[in-house]
């Protein structure tokens, strides 16, 4: 297939549709993950972590009876299947276009590889209770968003004077991805309520001996017998690191936004600042008394939008 302006425009539109679908999938996935954890369940807080505790005791859990979860699962399957079809179209379009654009072809094939990996992960790890599976889905979804968002952008050479901006945006993106991973581990390991503030997190982490094994995503969390919070006090270390990394994210994103504005990316700079303010406000509320599923889903989506914005600056 010969590459023409109209064909390139069509592929960018497909990539944009794919990015929007992946963003929707990220929201639905967050809802399913957080509902499975027990965030915002009733009666609170006795129900928090109820599903995992029941499974660990040899019981059976049927969450398909919950209408919202059942609808979300169906929506997730439909959205994921549609996104996979779009990804296949992007990959085929990239490898059949002439002349071959190596950069876009590499992006499209990487997108297809991640989509197939996530499909296989969902198929072979259905019902898994390991945080590593949740992390794989979370980070894989964010990677798909970045790649599809990059494919939706026009191909323009990066001027030499913008390389500092691109470099700083890449550094901020790396820090933000680490923060996303810590946030995913925090929720998947039922560590959200391991401690109530930074001082308590430090005391509990010190009491646990600062063991880095507590961050092992292949380690299934074990709960105390008590039915009141905190359910998993050994999650204090990941809770503390998530709080600390939030400060590092701020210190990385602010210069990236300043450099973006300086080099003519005013919209991206304004978006980064707005997303950062909203994330900090929502994160502070979640750490306090606002731990509800809608707020946590919004927290995930804001992170996804921030990742996508930084990726366009790289």
N, C-alpha and C positions, 0 to 999 in steps of 0.2 A: 504494500500500500504506500503510495507516494504521499509524503507529508505536505499538506497544504495549509494555509492559514485557517481555512474553515475546519479542516480535520483536527488541527491542533486546538482550536477553540472548543470543538466538540469534546475532545479528550479532557480538556480542563474543566468543562462543565460536568463531565462524568466524575472526575476526581473531586470536585466540590460537593456533588451529591453524595459521594462515598464518605467524605469527611463529615458531612452533616449526619449521615446514618451512623457513623462510628461514634459521634458525639451522643446521639440518642441511645445507642447501645451502652455507652459508658454510664449514662444516667440510669438505665434499667438494670444494668449489672450491679451498680452501687446499691440500688434499692433491694435487689435480691440478696446481695451479700450482707447488708446491714440488717435486713429482716431476719436472715438466718442467724445472725449473731444474737438478735433479740433486742436491738435498740428500739426504744419507744413502745415496748410490748406492755401488756397488762396481765396480772397486776405487777406494778413496778415497785421495788427492784427485784422481787423474788423470781420474776420470769427471765431476767437477763442471763443468757447462757443456758437456758433451760434445755434447748434442743441438744446441744453438745453433751451436757451432763446426762441426759436421758440415754443418748447413744452410748456413752462410755459405761453406763450401768447395764447395757445389754437390752435396753428398751427400743421401741420402734417409734418413729416420728413420721406423721403424714401431714406435711405442710401444704399438700395440694388442696386440702379442704379449705384453706384460707383463700378467699376469692381473689383478693388483690395480688397475692403471690402467684396464683394460677394464671391470672391474666398477664402478669409481668413475664412469666416464663414463656407463654405463647408469643407475646410481643417480641421477646428477645430472640426466639427462634426465627420469626419472620424477618426481623431486622437484620439478623446475622446472615441469613440465607441470601437476602437481597444484596447486602454489602459484598458478600463473596462473589456473586455474579458480576457486580460492578468491578471488583478487583480483577477478575479474570478478563473482563473486557479491556481494562487498562493495560494489563500485561500483554495481551494479544496485540493491542494497538501499538504498544511500544516496540515489540520485537518485529512487527511486520512493516513498520513505517520506514520509508526511505527518503533521505539518508537516515541511518540509525543514529539516534541521539543517546550516546552512552550513559550520560548522567541520568536522564529520565528513564531509560530502560532499566538501569540499576535500581532506581527508586521503585519502579513498578514491580520488578521481580522480587525485591525485598518485601514489598507490601504483600504480594501473593504468598511468599514463604511464611510470613507472620500469620496471615489469615488461615493458611492450612495448618500451621502449628496450633493455633487457638482452637480450630475445629477438632483436631486430634486430641488436644488437651481436654476439651469438654467431653469428648466421646470416651476416652480411656480413664478419666479421673472422676467420673460422675459419682457423687456421694462422698468424695474424699473430704477428710476433716483437717488436712494439713494446710497451714497458712501458705506454704509454698505454691499451692495450686491457685489460691486466690490472688497471690502476688503475680503469678504468671499471667493470669487473665487480665489483671489490672495494668501491668506494664506493657503487655502485648497490645492491649487496646489503645493505650497512649501512643505507642510506637506507630500503630496504624493511623492514628489521627495525624501525627506529625508528617508521615510519608504522603498521605493523601492530600493534606493541606499544602505540602510543598509541590506536589504534582499539579494542584489547582492554580498555582502561581505562574505568571509569565516568566519565561527564561530571559533574564537580563544579567549581563556581566556585573560583578560587584566592583565598583570603582576602588582604586587603591586607598582613597581617603576614608572609605567605609569599612576597611578591614578591621580596624580597632573596634568598631561597633559590632561587627559580626563575631569577632573573637570574644568580646565580653558577653554577647548574647549567648554564645555557645557555653561559656563558663556558667552563666546564670541558669541555662537550661539543664546542665549537668547537676547543679545543686538542687534545682527544683525536682528533677527526676528522683534524686536521693530522698528528698522530703516526701514525695509521693509514695515511694517504696516503704518508708518508715510509717506513713499514715496507713497504708494497706496492711502492714504487719501489725500495727496497733489495733485495728479493728478485727482482723482475722484471728488474732491470738486472744481476743476478749480482754484487751489490756486498757481499754478506754478509761476505765474507772479504777485502775490500779493505784492511783494516787490523785489527790485533789489539787495540789499546787506544786510548784517547782521544789520547794524546800522538802515537802513530804516525799516527792519522787526521789530526791537525792538521799534522804534517810533510808528509804526502802531499798534503793539500789545498793547502798553501802551495806545494809543488813544482809542482802543477798550475795554480797561479795564481789559486786561489779563483774559477774561472770558473763563473758560475751556469748557463751552458749545459750543464754536466755534470748538471744536474737536469732537463733537458728530457726529458719522458716520450715524446716523438716521436722520440727519438734511439736507434737500436738500438746496444746496447753492442758494442764491438769488443774481442776478447780478444788478449792477447799470445800469442806462439807457444809459450811454455813451458806445460807441462802440470801445473805445481805451483801452489799458491796463492801470492799472490792472482791470480785469473783476470782481474779487471777493476780494476786499481789506481786508475783514474780515478773509481771509485765511492766514494772516501774521503770526499768532501764530504757525500754523502747519508748515509753511515754516521755521520759526526760529528754532523750535524743530528739524526738519529734518536736518538742518545745524549743530546744536549742537550735535545731536546724532551721526553724522558722526565722530566727534572727539572721542566720547566714543568708537565707533566701532574700530577705529585705536588703541586706548589704550588697547582694549581687544584682538584684533587679533594678534598684534605684540608679546605679551608674549606667546600666544597659538602657534604661529609659532616657536618661540624660543624653547619652551618646546618640540614641536614635533620633531624638528631637534635633540635636545639633546637626545631623546629617540628612535632614529633610524628611524623616519618618515621624511626623508630628502625630498622626493618627495612632500609629503603633505605640508611641511613647505615652500618649494619653490613655490608651487601652491598658497598657501595663500598669500605670499608676492607679487607675480605677480598680482593676482586678486585684491589685495588691492590697488596697485599702479594704475592699470587700472581703477578701480572704482573711485578713487579720481580724476584722470585726467579727466575722462568722466563726473563725477559729477560737477567738476569745470566748464567744458565747457558748460554743460547743464544750469548751473546757470547763465551763461553769455549769449552769443549770439548763442549757438549751440543747441537750443531747437528744434530738428527735431525728427520725428518719428523713423528713423533708430537708431539715437543715444540713444534715450530713451529706445527703445527695447533692445539694447545692454546693457544698464545700468541694466535693469531687468534681463537679462540672466547672467550677471556677478554676480549679487547678488545671483541668484539661484545656480550658480556653487560654490560660496563661502559658502553658506549654506550647500550644499552637502559635500564639503570638510571638513568642521567642524564636520558635523554629523558622518563622518567615524572615526573621532578621539575620539568621545565620548565613 
